[in-house]
Amino acid sequence: MSISHLEFLVEEYSAEVLLQQLLPKLVGDRSFVIHAHQCKDELIDRLPGRLNGYRNWLGEQGRVVVLVDRDDDDCLWLKARLDGMAERAGILTRSSAGGGSFHVANRIVVEELEAWYFGDWQAVRGAYPRVSAHLEWRYRDPDSISGGTWEALERVLQRAGYFEGGLRKAELARAVGPKMVPDRNTSPSFRAFRDVVLEMAAA
């Protein structure tokens, strides 16, 4: 039985806005719903209850992707924490399924969502053409940017004359998201997210 519906849990509204642009490129005609939270802590606090609800609701045709920023957390610790919540709810994760069928995939953005924009600099330049093309080489490993990915992107955009009053994340997502091409993104955490969504959509 093929998967027909996907649920995405994200920690902030700007992630919802970006995924609204990106997911149709990945899931085809499958339906999806994105649930945005006020912050990472709220998502994690509510996750056990949501997973208990999903256990009885998903069936064979539904899947869930949980997407959170790494921020300053240890990536392995954070992933294990999320996987543990699913396992305690009686739901198989991709990590625990051993290559078999699973219902939940936990994915971590390293370090923050803005790394995904650095990973597709052509899309950023398509939306904000005054930004330098040469920065693509400076930030060729977006997940290694330290000290705040969104602050780094804000500085770059402000130097080019954009967002002088501060980076507006949802506006950025609406502008860049439609121009992003999933196959060319150089962010490893984006590729991990993309690949698991494609895997689910192809099941």
Beta strands, then each sheet from edge to edge (+ up, - down):
strand 1: 5-10
strand 2: 31-36
strand 3: 62-69
strand 4: 104-109
sheet 1: 2+ 1+ 3+ 4+
end
